[in-house]
Amino acid sequence: MAFLEFKHISKGYPGVQALADVSFSVEKGAVHGLMGENGAGKSTLIRVLSGDQAADAGSILIDGEEQRYGSVRDAFHAGVIVIHQELQLVPELTVAENLWLGRFPAKGGVINGKTLIETVRSKLEEIGIDVDPSAKVSSLSIGARQMVEIAKAVMLDARVIALDEPTSSLSSRESEILFSLIEKLKAKGAVILYVSHRLDEIFRLCDSLTVLRDGKLAAHHPEIAGTTREQIISEMVGREISDIWGWRARPLGEMRLEAKDLSGPRLRNPISFSVRRGEILGFFGLIGAGRSEMARLLYGADARDQGQVRIDGAAVLPDDPKAAIDAGMVLCPEDRKSDGIVQGRSIEENIAISSRRHFSPFGILNPKKEAALADEFIARLRVRTPSRKQDIINLSGGNQQKVILGRWLSEQGVKVLVIDEPTRGIDVGAKSEIYDILYELAAGGMAIVVISSELPEVMGISDRIVVMCQGRVAADVARPNFDERSILTAALPDKNAAGTIQHQEHGR
Ligand SMILES: Nc1ncnc2c1ncn2[C@@H]1O[C@H](COP(=O)(O)OP(=O)(O)OP(=O)(O)O)[C@@H](O)[C@H]1O
């Protein structure tokens, strides 16, 4: 029986029809996937469901009853909980206090601090979440915070729970805990709406699926069994994508980047590797393997204990990002969204910000070139926006990522590009375009280091792969010898070995 129904939902923003006449329903006790390219309207639909935004037209029914809520609070009382990418807990309060804010335990009015903590502790144990209820939320990793949000949904007996890309900042262990919690919620008869760009998760968790494209319903699968990856991809993109990697051989030139015996306070074992002109070197490893730490040492963002970096044979001054940049190295960080967006500025300005110095050596702006550059990247990366003048803050999360990526990919005079998780949160259509840009840059002689925790991506686009595990290089394999099993085996920590990474698994 249909438990959650969307009927003819429409929602527009100036210049954008974010949702146009979207109707579909979800059965009781089902996990329902919501997929679509960046800007397709997924978050907008969830915002309407959560009472955060009012639809221009249409209605939502839960258990046959039309919902008429005008705020998040109303939706909450109707049993609808949304777990956003940006988490909603109060960092200064403890875990127990945050859960109390969610009205748990609801009955009986006043409750003293000690009882509260003990009640929450036994509840968390019952659900299977290993978090200290007396810990301040600000001291928890992102993964643990997300677990607390989910605990809230379980404890409140929510009827509808929407999760917006929940695993994007979780380790694989945390993701597994999340998946088992989702199973529990499902067994209680809740409806779970699951937004994700990761097809493997969708296939693993979801019973049914809706695909949105340009704000419209592109496909609805009441049963996911029987659908294929290729089918879903073409429903999202509106065209066939036969090979999203599109790797082709490139001539490799002289040695461009050499890193020798690099080590630092958070990466104790010396690491060496090299990349030729035209080569794409993939760094694979699970979260916490030390890849991002390696990148920071290479770039000079973290101080080295020892080691040298050479570009075209010339030593790069250590511990000085400016020296790395002057030597032709660019680091495109993992957390682009929070590190990179200049709020209140247009897409155009956000793209041009760092290449500007090449266009305008005397500080004079070149509006024509900047506009052309912005238009090129908007088209290539399929940024969904009415215009390049749009304030970046109005873009969907994935489209913001694309703009920031465009900024790095449009840098000129770069010899070495180090790019961390290039396609996190980015849809499949734009992914293949990003890979094409990387191949083009490599063909122009750039040495490219791609850091990724997605094995298909690393195997799909690299010429060579370095596998890291617990702060060490566990394998270095060239393309014809890529083998999924052996790469994964090399990446999995040996349970008996002591970790050498000097930070918590997720404490960044
Ligand atoms: N406040 C706003 N003002 C103007 N346009 C907006 C606003 N919020 C969203 N949009 C636009 O509505 C469209 C749908 O955005 P939405 O965030 O729902 O996409 P999404 O499918 O969740 O994408 P992503 O996968 O990138 O998170 C986008 O074109 C976005 O730019």
The ligand as an SDF file (V2000), in Angstrom:
LIG
                    3D

 31 33  0  0  0  0  0  0  0  0999 V2000
   17.3550   29.2560   -3.2800 N   0  0  0  0  0  0  0  0  0  0  0  0
   17.4870   29.0050   -4.5960 C   0  0  0  0  0  0  0  0  0  0  0  0
   17.4980   30.0190   -5.4850 N   0  0  0  0  0  0  0  0  0  0  0  0
   17.6160   29.7760   -6.8110 C   0  0  0  0  0  0  0  0  0  0  0  0
   17.7420   28.5540   -7.3420 N   0  0  0  0  0  0  0  0  0  0  0  0
   17.7520   27.5050   -6.5030 C   0  0  0  0  0  0  0  0  0  0  0  0
   17.6390   27.6720   -5.0860 C   0  0  0  0  0  0  0  0  0  0  0  0
   17.6790   26.4430   -4.5200 N   0  0  0  0  0  0  0  0  0  0  0  0
   17.8220   25.5510   -5.5240 C   0  0  0  0  0  0  0  0  0  0  0  0
   17.8670   26.1830   -6.7210 N   0  0  0  0  0  0  0  0  0  0  0  0
   17.9790   25.5500   -8.0420 C   0  0  0  0  0  0  0  0  0  0  0  0
   17.0380   24.5020   -8.1480 O   0  0  0  0  0  0  0  0  0  0  0  0
   17.5640   23.4280   -8.9070 C   0  0  0  0  0  0  0  0  0  0  0  0
   17.4160   22.1280   -8.1390 C   0  0  0  0  0  0  0  0  0  0  0  0
   18.3410   22.1090   -7.0560 O   0  0  0  0  0  0  0  0  0  0  0  0
   18.4570   20.9050   -6.0040 P   0  0  0  0  0  0  0  0  0  0  0  0
   19.3160   21.4090   -4.8860 O   0  0  0  0  0  0  0  0  0  0  0  0
   17.1110   20.4050   -5.6740 O   0  0  0  0  0  0  0  0  0  0  0  0
   19.2510   19.8090   -6.8560 O   0  0  0  0  0  0  0  0  0  0  0  0
   19.8130   18.3590   -6.4290 P   0  0  0  0  0  0  0  0  0  0  0  0
   19.1490   17.3870   -7.3480 O   0  0  0  0  0  0  0  0  0  0  0  0
   19.6400   18.1570   -4.9810 O   0  0  0  0  0  0  0  0  0  0  0  0
   21.3410   18.4770   -6.8320 O   0  0  0  0  0  0  0  0  0  0  0  0
   22.7280   17.9220   -6.1380 P   0  0  0  0  0  0  0  0  0  0  0  0
   22.8910   16.5000   -6.5710 O   0  0  0  0  0  0  0  0  0  0  0  0
   23.7640   18.7770   -6.7960 O   0  0  0  0  0  0  0  0  0  0  0  0
   22.6190   18.1370   -4.6620 O   0  0  0  0  0  0  0  0  0  0  0  0
   19.0100   23.8060   -9.2300 C   0  0  0  0  0  0  0  0  0  0  0  0
   19.0580   24.3170  -10.5330 O   0  0  0  0  0  0  0  0  0  0  0  0
   19.3320   24.8900   -8.2280 C   0  0  0  0  0  0  0  0  0  0  0  0
   20.2800   25.7900   -8.7580 O   0  0  0  0  0  0  0  0  0  0  0  0
  1  2  1  0
  2  3  1  0
  2  7  2  0
  3  4  2  0
  4  5  1  0
  5  6  2  0
  6  7  1  0
  6 10  1  0
  7  8  1  0
  8  9  2  0
  9 10  1  0
 10 11  1  0
 11 12  1  0
 11 30  1  0
 12 13  1  0
 13 14  1  0
 13 28  1  0
 14 15  1  0
 15 16  1  0
 16 17  2  0
 16 18  1  0
 16 19  1  0
 19 20  1  0
 20 21  2  0
 20 22  1  0
 20 23  1  0
 23 24  1  0
 24 25  2  0
 24 26  1  0
 24 27  1  0
 28 29  1  0
 28 30  1  0
 30 31  1  0
M  END
$$$$
